[in-house]
């Protein structure tokens, strides 16, 4: 797990929607610790399905890895055969399979007119900061999430900084509650997360691709420095 860091990753995407997730947590209910409160319907937003248990969001943020899987569980079929999950519908994004990771994400699209570099939170607050925004995340007196745009990045991003069909370099700087997304050396968005019940100060780093099976993305040259 990682807390404060500077991460650089190169990607090239052919089709689909991808991303680099950070300060993430394992969502599946099979990782719930003994005594962990049950997740309430709608808690944390997005994903899930009938009879598919998911972790309590607050507990998962505090303990991203949760309870380890038995040593012999290596595949989704293993987990189903062992009775850890119901037979249920196909397991995919947001459906609670044992390796589902959710949390902060540097979003990636296959077009320069997409929202590559935006700040997304899977099974959480969703798309929060679009490219070019400096965003402050808080909560109101009732605990509802509040998003306030403080301004624009000094070097306003645009399609001219995105190399379609070629390699692009992501840089993510996470220090405390300050999160910075950069693409090819340009600041694409900045987020200050002061929502103390929803923000994550540590967690998992992972790379992601979603959508149809023929979508393609490549990652290379991963560089990480702890801060």
C-alpha positions as CSV (number, residue, x, y, z in Angstrom):
1,X,0.0,0.0,0.0
2,X,1.1,3.6,-0.6
3,X,0.3,6.9,1.0
4,X,2.2,9.9,-0.4
5,X,4.0,9.4,-3.7
6,X,5.0,10.6,-7.2
7,X,3.9,8.1,-9.9
8,X,4.8,8.2,-13.6
9,X,3.2,5.7,-16.1
10,X,3.3,5.7,-19.9
11,X,0.2,4.4,-21.7
12,X,-1.1,3.9,-25.3
13,X,-4.7,3.2,-25.8
14,X,-6.4,1.8,-28.9
15,X,-10.0,1.6,-27.9
16,X,-12.1,1.9,-24.7
17,X,-11.8,3.6,-21.4
18,X,-9.0,2.9,-19.0
19,X,-7.2,4.5,-16.0
20,X,-4.6,4.5,-13.3
21,X,-6.2,3.9,-9.9
22,X,-4.5,5.0,-6.7
23,X,-5.2,5.0,-3.0
24,X,-7.8,2.3,-3.9
25,X,-9.3,-0.4,-1.8
26,X,-10.6,-4.0,-2.4
27,X,-14.4,-3.7,-2.7
28,X,-15.5,-7.4,-2.4
29,X,-17.3,-8.5,0.7
30,X,-14.9,-11.5,0.9
31,X,-12.3,-9.0,2.2
32,X,-14.5,-7.7,5.0
33,X,-12.9,-8.0,8.4
34,X,-14.8,-9.7,11.3
35,X,-17.2,-7.2,12.8
36,X,-17.0,-4.9,9.8
37,X,-20.4,-3.2,9.3
38,X,-22.4,-4.4,6.4
39,X,-22.5,-2.2,3.3
40,X,-25.8,-0.4,2.9
41,X,-27.5,-0.3,-0.6
42,X,-26.2,2.8,-2.4
43,X,-23.4,3.4,0.1
44,X,-20.4,4.7,-1.7
45,X,-22.2,4.8,-5.1
46,X,-22.1,2.6,-8.2
47,X,-21.6,-1.1,-8.8
48,X,-22.9,-4.1,-6.9
49,X,-25.7,-6.5,-7.7
50,X,-28.2,-8.8,-6.2
51,X,-26.8,-11.0,-3.5
52,X,-23.2,-9.8,-4.2
53,X,-21.8,-8.5,-0.9
54,X,-19.5,-5.5,-0.9
55,X,-17.5,-3.9,1.8
56,X,-18.5,-1.0,4.0
57,X,-17.0,2.0,2.2
58,X,-15.6,3.7,5.4
59,X,-14.1,0.4,6.6
60,X,-12.5,-0.3,3.2
61,X,-11.0,3.2,3.1
62,X,-9.5,2.7,6.6
63,X,-8.2,-0.8,5.7
64,X,-7.8,-1.1,1.9
65,X,-6.6,-4.7,1.8
66,X,-9.0,-6.1,4.3
67,X,-9.1,-9.8,5.1
68,X,-6.8,-11.9,2.9
69,X,-8.1,-14.5,0.6
70,X,-7.3,-18.2,1.4
71,X,-4.0,-19.2,-0.2
72,X,-5.6,-21.6,-2.7
73,X,-7.9,-18.9,-4.2
74,X,-6.2,-17.8,-7.4
75,X,-9.1,-17.3,-9.9
76,X,-12.7,-16.2,-9.9
77,X,-13.7,-19.8,-10.5
78,X,-11.8,-20.8,-7.4
79,X,-13.7,-18.2,-5.3
80,X,-17.1,-19.4,-6.7
81,X,-16.3,-23.1,-6.1
82,X,-15.2,-22.3,-2.6
83,X,-18.6,-20.6,-1.9
84,X,-17.0,-17.2,-1.3
85,X,-19.3,-15.7,-4.0
86,X,-22.8,-16.6,-5.4
87,X,-23.0,-18.1,-8.8
88,X,-24.9,-15.0,-9.8
89,X,-24.5,-12.8,-12.9
90,X,-21.2,-12.3,-14.8
91,X,-18.7,-10.7,-12.6
92,X,-17.2,-7.5,-14.0
93,X,-16.6,-3.9,-13.1
94,X,-18.5,-3.0,-9.9
95,X,-19.9,-6.5,-9.2
96,X,-17.9,-7.4,-6.2
97,X,-15.5,-10.1,-7.5
98,X,-12.5,-10.6,-5.2
99,X,-10.1,-8.4,-7.0
100,X,-12.4,-5.4,-7.7
101,X,-10.4,-2.2,-6.8
102,X,-12.2,1.1,-6.4
103,X,-10.9,4.6,-5.4
104,X,-9.2,7.6,-7.0
105,X,-8.6,7.3,-10.7
106,X,-6.7,9.2,-13.4
107,X,-9.2,8.6,-16.3
108,X,-8.0,7.6,-19.8
109,X,-9.9,7.8,-23.0
110,X,-9.0,6.9,-26.6
111,X,-9.7,10.3,-28.1
112,X,-8.1,13.7,-27.5
113,X,-11.6,15.1,-27.1
114,X,-12.3,12.8,-24.2
115,X,-11.7,13.7,-20.5
116,X,-8.3,12.1,-20.2
117,X,-6.6,13.4,-17.0
118,X,-9.9,13.9,-15.1
119,X,-10.4,12.8,-11.5
120,X,-12.8,9.9,-11.1
121,X,-13.7,7.9,-8.0
122,X,-15.1,4.4,-8.7
123,X,-17.9,3.3,-6.4
124,X,-17.6,6.7,-4.7
125,X,-18.2,10.3,-5.9
126,X,-17.8,9.5,-9.6
127,X,-16.4,12.1,-12.0
128,X,-15.4,15.0,-9.7
129,X,-12.8,17.1,-11.5
130,X,-12.8,17.6,-15.2
131,X,-9.6,18.4,-17.1
132,X,-8.5,22.0,-16.4
133,X,-10.2,22.2,-13.0
134,X,-8.9,23.0,-9.5
135,X,-11.5,21.3,-7.3
136,X,-12.2,21.4,-3.5
137,X,-14.1,18.3,-2.2
138,X,-15.9,18.7,1.2
139,X,-19.2,17.6,2.8
140,X,-22.1,19.7,4.1
141,X,-23.7,19.6,7.6
142,X,-25.7,16.5,6.5
143,X,-22.7,14.6,5.2
144,X,-23.5,15.1,1.6
145,X,-20.6,15.4,-0.8
146,X,-19.9,19.0,-2.0
147,X,-17.8,19.9,-5.0
148,X,-16.5,23.4,-5.4
149,X,-14.4,24.6,-8.4
150,X,-11.7,27.0,-7.1
151,X,-10.3,27.9,-10.5
152,X,-8.5,26.5,-13.6
153,X,-5.1,25.0,-13.9
154,X,-2.5,27.7,-14.9
155,X,-1.7,25.8,-18.1
156,X,-5.1,25.0,-19.5
157,X,-5.0,21.5,-21.0
158,X,-6.3,20.7,-24.4
159,X,-6.2,18.1,-27.2
160,X,-2.8,19.4,-28.4
161,X,-1.2,17.8,-25.4
162,X,-2.6,14.3,-26.0
163,X,-0.9,12.1,-28.5
164,X,-3.7,9.9,-30.0
165,X,-2.5,6.4,-30.9
166,X,0.9,7.0,-29.4
167,X,2.6,6.8,-26.0
168,X,1.6,9.4,-23.4
169,X,3.0,9.9,-19.9
170,X,0.8,10.2,-16.8
171,X,2.1,11.7,-13.6
172,X,0.2,11.6,-10.4
173,X,1.4,13.4,-7.3
174,X,-0.4,12.5,-4.1
175,X,0.6,14.3,-0.9
176,X,-1.8,14.4,2.0
177,X,-5.2,15.6,0.8
178,X,-3.7,17.2,-2.4
179,X,-3.9,15.3,-5.6
180,X,-2.4,16.4,-8.9
181,X,-2.9,14.9,-12.4
182,X,-0.4,15.6,-15.2
183,X,-0.2,14.5,-18.8
184,X,2.9,14.9,-20.8
185,X,4.3,17.4,-18.4
186,X,1.1,19.6,-18.2
187,X,-1.1,19.9,-15.1
188,X,-4.5,18.6,-16.1
189,X,-6.4,18.9,-12.8
190,X,-5.8,19.5,-9.1
191,X,-8.0,18.1,-6.3
192,X,-8.0,19.1,-2.6
193,X,-10.0,16.4,-0.8
194,X,-11.2,17.8,2.6
195,X,-14.1,15.4,2.8
196,X,-12.9,13.5,5.9
197,X,-15.4,10.7,5.7
198,X,-14.8,9.9,2.0
199,X,-11.1,10.7,1.3
200,X,-8.4,8.1,1.1
201,X,-4.9,8.8,2.5
202,X,-3.5,5.4,1.6
203,X,-4.3,2.4,-0.6
204,X,-3.6,0.3,-3.7
205,X,-2.1,1.4,-7.0
206,X,-3.5,-0.4,-10.1
207,X,-4.0,0.0,-13.8
208,X,-7.3,-0.6,-15.4
209,X,-9.2,-1.2,-18.6
210,X,-13.0,-1.6,-18.9
211,X,-15.6,-2.3,-21.6
212,X,-15.8,-4.9,-24.4
213,X,-13.2,-7.7,-24.5
214,X,-11.6,-6.2,-27.7
215,X,-10.7,-2.9,-26.0
216,X,-6.9,-2.5,-25.8
217,X,-4.5,-0.4,-23.7
218,X,-0.8,-0.8,-23.0
219,X,1.2,0.4,-20.0
220,X,5.0,0.7,-19.6
221,X,7.8,2.4,-17.8
222,X,6.2,2.6,-14.4
223,X,8.2,4.8,-12.0
224,X,7.2,5.4,-8.4
225,X,8.8,7.5,-5.7
226,X,7.5,7.6,-2.1
227,X,7.2,11.1,-0.7
